Amino acid sequence: MKKSLFFLILLLFPALIFAQTFTMEQVGKFSFPSELTASPSGEKIAWAMNEQGKRNIYLAEGPDFSPIKLTQFNEDDGQEISSLKFTADGNWLVFVRGGDHGGGNASSTVNALNLPVLPKVEIWKINLSSRKSEVMVEGDDFILGPQHQVLFLKGGQVWKADLMGNEKPTQLFQIKGNVNGGEFSPDGKKLAFTVNRGGHQLIGIFENAKTPIHWIAPSFHRYSQPKWSPDGTQLAFIKTQGGTGAAFPLLEPRHIPWEIWVADVQSGEGKMLWKAPETLRGSYRSGFFAFPSDQELIFESYHEGWQHLFALNTSTQKVESLTPGNYMVEQIKLSSDSKTIVFSGNTGPEKEDLDRRHIGVLDIASKKLTWKTSGNGIEAYPVALGNQGKLAFFSATPQRSHLVAILDGDQSSLLQENSIPADFPQSKLISPKQVSFKAPDGTTVYGQLFEKEGGPAKKPGVVFVHGGPQRQMLLGWSYMDYYSNTYAFNQYLAELGFVVLSVNYRLGIGYGYEFHRPAYGYHQGAVEYQDIKAAGEYLSALSQVDGNKIGIYGGSYGGYLTALALARDSELFKVGVDIHGVHDLDGRYALPEGYEVASDYEKAKKIAWESSPIADLDTWKSPVLFIHSDDDRNVSVSQTTDLIRRFEEKGMPYESVLIPGDTHHWMLWRNMVRVGNLTADFLKKHLMD
């Protein structure tokens, strides 16, 4: 009897040591800070923190930086906090509550609780002396000005409110077209703004109710990102083409020209300082742009093959590379004294740093670049504090989700560690491993492999496909909320016994221009699907993976590629979860108006159709779960509705979950947890049970 019991224990031992130790709800309790901002005066920082859907604002001030909770939004209600800013004197905080600023129609109210009365999108203020927080006005897209002014956009026009509440909100001025941005002059007496007038976009300067709008170098082009010189005599801006242009071939990659201009404010006359190289790498993309001194502009460009910073001398027109190397910079901020620029980048002494983020500091005067962090963590969204060289940023590891960190010289301190829930399974999370493999055309593709130690000799595998597609999954918790969600999903799937491969496919960032902007991507041929299939084949060939049990899941663009995988390669991908994916791409090309049509219009339409999952429904044999919310502002719910209609017409089986009221970003924490559980349960049912 004892001998039989001994052998039974031996047989069960692998299962016992591999038993599930945490739930999706527990790993979903990760902290997620956002909106980190520094006061222009003193050593004060503020940030928003999402704790299981309860979004609040915290304040910390040097020298001890003890966090203080300023708001009491204590329900999982789906109301986000965005645009958090200090006033110039550091005495107030202003922010927007409501909307979904990660998608289209950002200022439209979110009603994830499906309340009978819609919530509002509102501008809030916090008096830092009294710590009182209250609504200022219904609105969004605000600019802070002098004398406690708050300007905001409403119906494409500029409105004014004041923080003291002594004046009723009024329209600042009336103008034709839609105003879409602005910046006060250094003395606070003038407002430079951009106004869209259809095929062209102008820069105007508003001074007061009696002075006519002053136009800066008006032309038939599009002007954007106006920046004042420190002395207020010049205005720099980006100039791009106006109008629609000829019907060039749709499938032919084309350079998008852009120029940097500067204008004399008094005369309004402008001149070109720099024109981007006429290459695909040199094409326009909105990026960092600043005027830190009267003699120099700092701008971000992709023209050398990686996203980097450059200095442009306004007198000599000489351009100097500030961050050279095979890495990208992002999350770029100018310090309040305009002496330093802080940013994050995917570089360091280890090859794994390509899939991490570390903090760099650039001294503008000397052009000296210093990397302030290193190691196996993820550091993001830095801000400079005071005038003593201190920094604040978000800090995570493969196990611990993001918290605010303070760096003072060589000393680093982490804020709010005691806020981590007791049952958050930090000690039980695994460190994903960087892997790489080749796509059929020879492209090197990177990914992160999640695998829990122990368990059976052969485990089922799951390929995870991120959305965007201009994203990069990392070797630790993401600095974006949606991808922190999916990082938690991947940790949970690994905990259940899956080997998970998170694949960074072409169209994503972090690996240079040609990887980010490949020819024949998405609706022009879906070349990036090669990377997804190669990921599935790589995963299935691992010795510890059962090649007959490979699943796939992804959301948004990842949902699109998940659907492509299930439709084209059901023999490889046995099951999938398609979360708010795109399925029909031929609508990318509307029927042209008028006589002129691109020479390859019909060919482009055909390729777009053939790049769509719906084109391959006849070979789609794998079980699928569709999940979509019906207030999605990124991917219309009709993309899933129409695909399900086709499934029903063909008699194809499927499972589906519609979530009414929520958006693309699962504004309710409990909906995020639900989607994680639905995904895991469906994959487990088909690959394990």
Residue pairs with C-beta under 8 A, 6 or more apart in sequence:
14 454
14 455
14 456
15 455
17 454
18 452
18 454
18 455
18 456
18 497
20 495
20 496
21 425
21 428
21 495
22 423
22 425
22 428
22 492
22 495
23 492
24 488
24 489
24 492
24 673
24 676
24 677
24 680
25 673
26 421
26 423
26 424
26 425
27 424
27 425
27 429
27 488
27 491
27 492
27 495
28 52
28 485
28 488
28 669
28 672
28 673
28 676
29 51
29 52
29 421
29 423
29 424
30 401
30 424
30 477
30 484
30 488
31 49
31 50
31 51
31 401
31 402
31 403
31 416
31 419
31 420
32 49
32 50
32 401
32 402
32 481
32 484
33 47
33 48
33 49
33 50
33 394
33 402
33 403
33 404
34 47
34 48
34 49
34 50
34 81
34 82
34 481
35 46
35 47
35 48
35 81
35 82
35 83
35 84
35 95
36 45
36 46
36 47
36 381
36 383
36 392
36 393
36 394
36 404
37 45
37 46
37 47
37 84
37 85
37 86
37 383
38 44
38 45
38 86
38 336
38 383
38 384
38 385
38 392
39 45
39 46
39 86
39 90
39 336
40 86
40 88
40 89
40 90
40 336
41 88
41 89
41 90
41 336
42 61
42 62
42 90
42 386
43 61
43 62
43 63
43 65
43 385
43 386
43 388
43 390
44 59
44 60
44 61
44 62
44 86
44 90
44 128
45 59
45 60
45 61
45 65
45 383
45 385
45 392
45 404
46 57
46 58
46 59
46 60
46 70
46 84
46 86
46 93
47 57
47 58
47 84
47 404
48 55
48 56
48 57
48 58
48 81
48 82
48 84
48 95
49 55
49 56
49 57
49 58
49 416
49 419
50 481
50 669
51 419
52 76
52 669
53 75
53 76
53 77
53 78
53 668
53 669
53 670
54 73
54 74
54 75
54 76
54 669
55 73
55 79
55 80
55 81
56 69
56 70
56 71
56 72
56 73
56 74
56 81
57 69
57 70
57 71
57 81
57 84
57 93
57 95
57 126
57 133
58 67
58 68
58 69
58 70
58 404
58 416
59 67
59 68
59 70
59 93
59 128
60 66
60 67
60 68
60 404
60 406
60 415
62 385
62 386
62 390
65 406
65 413
65 415
67 404
67 415
67 416
68 131
70 93
70 126
70 131
70 133
71 126
71 133
73 79
73 97
76 668
76 669
76 670
77 112
77 113
77 119
77 668
78 110
78 111
78 112
78 113
78 662
78 667
78 668
79 97
79 98
79 110
79 119
79 667
80 97
80 98
80 99
80 100
80 101
80 110
80 667
81 95
81 96
81 97
82 95
82 96
82 99
82 101
83 94
83 95
83 96
83 101
83 140
83 141
83 142
84 93
84 94
84 95
85 93
85 94
85 95
85 144
86 92
86 93
87 93
87 94
87 144
87 148
87 163
88 144
88 146
90 128
91 127
91 128
91 129
92 125
92 126
92 127
92 128
92 148
92 163
93 125
93 126
93 128
94 123
94 124
94 125
94 126
94 136
94 142
94 144
94 150
94 163
95 123
95 124
95 126
96 121
96 122
96 123
96 124
96 139
96 140
96 142
97 121
97 122
97 124
98 109
98 110
98 119
98 120
98 121
98 122
99 106
99 107
99 108
99 109
99 110
99 121
99 140
100 106
100 108
100 110
100 633
100 663
100 664
100 665
100 667
102 481
102 482
102 634
102 664
102 665
103 632
103 633
103 634
103 663
103 664
103 665
104 633
104 634
105 633
106 140
106 633
107 121
107 140
107 141
108 121
108 633
109 118
109 119
109 120
109 121
110 119
110 631
110 662
110 663
110 667
111 118
111 119
111 631
111 661
112 631
112 661
112 662
112 663
112 667
112 668
112 671
113 661
113 668
114 660
114 661
120 138
121 138
121 139
121 140
122 135
122 136
122 137
122 138
122 139
123 135
123 136
123 137
123 138
123 139
123 140
123 142
123 150
123 152
123 161
124 133
124 134
124 135
124 136
125 133
125 134
125 136
125 150
125 163
126 132
126 133
127 133
136 150
136 161
136 163
136 165
137 150
137 152
137 159
137 161
137 169
139 152
139 153
139 154
139 159
139 161
139 169
140 152
140 153
141 152
141 153
142 150
142 151
142 152
142 153
143 150
143 151
143 152
143 182
143 183
143 184
143 191
144 150
144 151
145 151
145 184
145 188
145 191
146 184
146 188
146 189
147 162
147 188
148 162
148 163
148 164
149 160
149 161
149 162
149 163
150 160
150 161
150 162
150 163
151 158
151 159
151 160
151 161
151 172
151 182
151 191
152 158
152 159
152 161
153 159
153 179
153 180
154 171
156 177
156 178
156 179
156 180
157 171
157 172
157 173
157 174
157 175
157 179
158 171
158 172
158 173
158 179
158 182
158 191
158 193
158 206
159 169
159 170
159 171
159 172
160 167
160 169
160 170
160 171
160 172
161 167
161 169
172 191
172 206
173 206
173 209
173 213
175 195
175 204
175 213
176 195
176 197
177 195
177 196
177 197
177 198
177 202
178 195
178 196
179 193
179 194
179 195
179 196
180 194
180 195
180 196
181 193
181 194
181 224
181 225
181 226
182 191
182 192
182 193
182 194
182 226
183 191
183 192
183 193
183 226
183 227
183 228
184 190
184 191
184 192
184 228
185 191
185 192
185 228
185 232
186 228
186 230
186 231
186 232
187 232
189 207
190 205
190 206
190 207
190 232
190 265
191 205
191 206
191 207
192 203
192 204
192 205
192 216
192 226
192 228
192 235
193 203
193 204
193 205
193 206
193 226
194 201
194 202
194 203
194 204
194 223
194 224
194 226
195 201
195 202
195 204
199 220
199 242
199 243
199 244
200 219
200 220
200 221
200 222
200 242
200 243
201 221
201 222
201 223
201 224
201 242
202 215
202 216
202 218
202 223
203 215
203 216
203 217
203 223
203 226
203 235
203 237
204 213
204 214
204 215
204 216
205 213
205 214
205 215
205 216
205 235
205 265
206 213
207 214
214 265
214 268
215 268
216 223
216 226
216 235
216 237
216 263
216 265
216 268
216 270
217 223
217 261
217 263
217 268
217 269
217 270
218 268
219 239
219 242
220 242
220 243
221 239
221 240
221 241
221 242
222 239
222 240
222 241
222 242
223 237
223 238
223 239
223 261
224 237
224 238
224 240
224 286
225 237
225 238
225 286
225 289
226 235
226 236
226 237
227 235
227 236
227 237
227 289
227 290
227 291
227 297
228 234
228 235
228 291
229 235
229 236
229 291
229 294
230 291
230 292
230 293
230 294
230 338
231 294
232 265
233 264
233 265
233 266
233 294
234 262
234 263
234 264
234 265
234 291
234 294
234 314
235 262
235 263
235 265
236 260
236 261
236 262
236 263
236 273
236 289
236 291
236 297
236 314
237 260
237 261
237 262
237 263
238 258
238 259
238 260
238 261
238 284
238 289
239 258
239 259
239 260
239 261
239 272
240 256
240 257
240 258
240 259
240 284
241 256
241 257
246 596
247 592
247 596
247 597
247 598
247 599
247 601
248 254
248 598
249 598
249 599
249 600
250 524
250 589
250 598
250 600
250 601
250 604
251 524
251 600
251 603
251 604
251 607
252 600
253 280
253 519
255 278
255 279
255 280
255 282
255 283
256 283
256 284
257 275
257 276
257 278
257 283
257 284
258 275
258 276
258 283
258 284
259 272
259 273
259 274
259 275
259 276
260 272
260 273
260 274
260 275
260 297
260 299
260 312
261 270
261 271
261 272
261 273
262 270
262 271
262 273
262 297
262 314
263 269
263 270
263 271
264 270
273 297
273 312
273 314
273 317
274 312
274 317
274 319
276 282
276 283
276 284
276 301
276 303
277 303
279 303
280 513
280 517
281 302
281 303
281 304
281 305
281 513
282 301
282 302
282 303
283 302
285 302
287 299
287 300
287 301
287 302
287 307
288 298
288 299
288 300
288 309
288 332
289 297
289 298
289 299
289 300
290 297
290 298
290 299
290 334
290 338
290 341
291 297
292 298
292 334
292 338
292 339
292 341
292 364
293 338
293 364
294 314
295 313
295 314
295 315
296 311
296 312
296 313
296 314
296 364
297 311
297 312
297 314
298 309
298 310
298 311
298 312
298 322
298 334
298 341
298 364
299 309
299 310
299 312
300 307
300 308
300 309
300 310
300 329
300 332
301 307
301 308
301 310
302 308
302 513
304 321
304 324
305 512
305 513
305 514
306 325
306 326
306 327
306 328
306 512
306 513
307 328
307 329
307 330
307 509
308 321
308 322
308 323
308 324
308 328
308 329
309 321
309 322
309 323
309 329
309 332
309 341
309 343
309 362
310 319
310 320
310 321
310 322
311 319
311 320
311 322
311 364
311 367
312 318
312 319
313 319
313 320
320 367
322 362
322 367
322 369
323 329
323 343
323 345
323 360
323 362
323 369
325 347
326 347
326 512
327 345
327 346
327 347
327 354
328 345
328 346
328 509
328 510
328 512
329 343
329 344
329 345
329 360
330 343
330 344
330 345
330 509
331 343
331 344
331 380
331 381
331 382
331 479
332 341
332 342
332 343
333 341
333 342
333 343
333 382
333 383
333 384
334 340
334 341
335 341
335 342
335 384
336 384
337 387
338 364
339 363
339 364
339 365
340 361
340 362
340 363
340 364
340 384
341 361
341 362
341 364
342 359
342 360
342 361
342 362
342 382
342 383
342 384
342 391
343 359
343 360
343 362
343 382
344 357
344 358
344 359
344 360
344 379
344 380
344 381
344 382
344 393
344 479
345 357
345 358
345 360
346 353
346 354
346 355
346 356
346 357
346 358
346 472
346 510
347 353
347 354
347 358
347 371
348 356
348 358
348 371
348 374
349 374
351 434
352 376
352 434
352 475
353 374
354 434
354 446
354 510
354 511
355 434
355 446
355 448
355 472
355 473
355 474
355 475
355 504
355 510
356 376
356 377
356 378
356 474
356 475
356 476
357 378
357 379
357 380
357 474
357 479
358 371
358 372
358 373
358 374
358 379
359 371
359 372
359 373
359 379
359 382
359 391
359 393
359 407
360 369
360 370
360 371
360 372
361 369
361 370
361 371
361 372
361 382
361 384
361 391
362 368
362 369
362 370
363 369
363 370
372 382
372 391
372 407
373 379
373 393
373 407
376 397
376 398
376 431
376 475
376 476
377 395
377 396
377 397
377 476
378 394
378 395
378 396
378 397
378 402
378 474
378 475
378 476
378 477
378 478
378 479
379 393
379 394
379 395
379 396
379 405
380 393
380 394
380 402
380 479
381 393
381 394
381 479
382 391
382 392
382 393
383 391
383 392
383 393
384 390
384 391
385 391
385 392
385 406
388 408
389 408
389 409
390 406
390 407
390 408
391 406
391 407
392 404
392 405
392 406
392 407
393 404
393 405
393 407
394 402
394 403
394 404
394 405
394 479
395 402
395 403
395 404
395 405
395 412
395 414
396 402
396 403
396 476
396 477
396 479
397 476
397 477
398 429
398 430
398 431
398 432
398 475
398 476
398 477
399 426
399 427
399 429
399 431
400 420
400 426
400 477
401 477
401 484
402 477
402 479
402 484
403 414
403 415
403 416
403 417
404 414
404 415
404 416
405 412
405 413
405 414
405 415
406 412
406 413
406 415
420 426
425 495
428 495
429 491
430 450
430 451
430 452
430 453
430 491
430 494
431 475
432 448
432 449
432 450
432 475
432 476
432 490
432 502
433 448
433 449
433 451
433 475
434 446
434 447
434 448
434 449
434 475
435 446
435 447
435 448
435 449
435 501
435 538
436 444
436 445
436 446
436 447
437 444
437 445
437 447
437 534
437 535
437 538
438 444
438 445
438 534
439 445
439 506
439 530
439 531
439 534
440 530
440 534
441 527
441 530
443 506
443 515
443 518
443 530
443 531
445 503
445 504
445 505
445 506
445 531
445 534
445 535
446 503
446 504
446 511
447 473
447 501
447 502
447 503
447 504
447 535
448 473
448 474
448 475
448 501
448 502
449 499
449 500
449 501
449 502
450 490
450 491
450 493
450 494
450 498
450 499
450 500
450 501
450 502
451 459
451 494
451 499
451 500
451 544
452 494
452 495
452 497
455 497
456 497
457 544
458 544
458 545
458 546
459 497
459 498
459 499
459 544
459 545
459 546
460 497
460 498
460 499
460 545
460 546
460 549
460 550
460 551
460 683
460 687
460 688
461 498
461 499
461 500
461 501
461 539
461 540
461 542
461 545
461 546
461 547
461 549
461 550
461 551
462 493
462 498
462 499
462 500
462 501
462 550
462 551
462 552
462 553
462 683
462 687
463 500
463 501
463 503
463 532
463 535
463 536
463 539
463 550
463 551
463 552
463 553
463 565
463 573
464 473
464 486
464 489
464 490
464 500
464 501
464 502
464 503
464 552
464 553
464 554
464 558
465 503
465 505
465 532
465 552
465 553
465 554
465 557
465 558
465 559
465 561
465 562
465 565
466 472
466 473
466 483
466 486
466 502
466 503
466 504
466 508
466 554
466 555
466 557
466 558
467 482
467 554
467 555
467 556
467 557
467 558
467 559
468 507
468 508
468 556
468 557
469 505
469 507
469 508
469 522
469 528
469 557
470 507
470 508
470 509
470 516
471 480
471 483
471 508
471 509
472 504
472 508
472 509
472 510
472 511
473 483
473 486
473 487
473 502
473 504
476 487
477 484
477 487
478 484
478 486
478 487
481 665
482 555
482 664
482 665
482 666
485 666
485 672
485 675
485 676
486 502
486 555
488 676
489 553
489 676
489 679
489 680
490 500
490 502
492 676
492 680
493 500
493 679
493 680
493 683
494 500
496 680
496 684
496 688
497 688
498 551
498 683
498 687
499 539
499 542
499 544
499 545
501 535
501 538
501 539
503 531
503 532
503 535
504 510
504 511
505 528
505 531
505 532
505 535
505 561
506 515
506 516
506 518
506 521
506 527
506 528
506 530
506 531
507 516
507 517
507 518
507 521
507 522
507 528
507 557
508 515
508 516
509 516
518 527
518 528
519 527
520 526
520 527
521 527
521 528
522 528
522 585
522 611
523 585
523 586
523 588
523 607
523 608
523 611
523 612
524 604
524 607
524 608
524 611
525 607
525 611
526 564
526 611
528 561
529 561
529 564
529 565
529 568
532 552
532 561
532 564
532 565
533 565
533 568
533 569
533 572
536 550
536 552
536 565
536 569
536 572
536 573
537 572
539 545
539 550
540 547
540 550
540 572
541 547
548 574
549 574
549 687
550 572
550 573
550 574
551 573
551 574
551 575
551 576
551 577
551 683
551 686
551 687
552 562
552 565
552 566
552 573
552 575
552 576
552 577
553 562
553 576
553 577
553 578
553 579
553 679
553 683
554 560
554 561
554 562
554 577
554 578
554 579
554 581
555 579
555 580
555 581
556 579
556 580
556 581
556 582
556 634
556 635
556 664
557 581
557 582
558 579
558 581
559 578
559 579
559 580
559 581
559 582
559 635
560 581
560 582
560 583
560 613
561 581
562 576
562 577
562 578
562 579
562 581
563 576
563 578
563 581
563 583
563 613
563 624
563 643
564 613
564 616
565 572
565 573
565 576
566 573
566 576
566 578
566 613
566 620
566 622
566 624
567 613
567 615
567 616
567 617
567 619
567 620
568 616
568 619
570 619
570 620
570 621
570 622
573 622
574 622
574 623
574 686
574 687
575 622
575 623
575 624
575 682
575 683
575 686
575 687
576 622
576 623
576 624
576 625
577 624
577 625
577 627
577 678
577 679
577 682
577 683
578 624
578 625
578 626
578 627
578 640
579 627
579 628
579 675
579 679
580 627
580 628
580 629
580 632
580 634
580 635
580 637
580 639
580 640
580 664
581 613
581 635
581 639
581 640
582 635
582 639
583 612
583 613
583 614
583 639
583 640
583 642
583 643
584 612
584 614
584 639
584 642
584 643
585 608
585 609
585 611
585 612
586 605
586 608
586 609
586 612
588 608
589 601
589 604
589 605
589 608
592 598
592 601
598 604
609 615
613 620
613 643
614 642
614 643
614 646
617 646
617 647
617 650
617 652
620 652
623 653
623 654
623 655
623 682
623 686
624 654
624 655
625 654
625 655
625 656
625 657
625 678
625 679
625 682
626 640
626 643
626 644
626 654
626 655
626 656
626 657
627 656
627 657
627 659
627 675
627 678
627 679
628 635
628 637
628 639
628 640
628 641
628 656
628 657
628 658
628 659
629 637
629 658
629 659
629 660
629 661
629 662
629 663
629 664
629 666
629 671
630 637
630 658
630 659
630 660
630 661
631 660
631 661
631 662
631 663
632 663
632 664
633 663
633 664
634 663
634 664
635 664
637 658
640 656
644 654
644 656
647 653
647 654
655 682
657 678
659 671
659 674
659 675
662 668
662 671
666 672
666 675
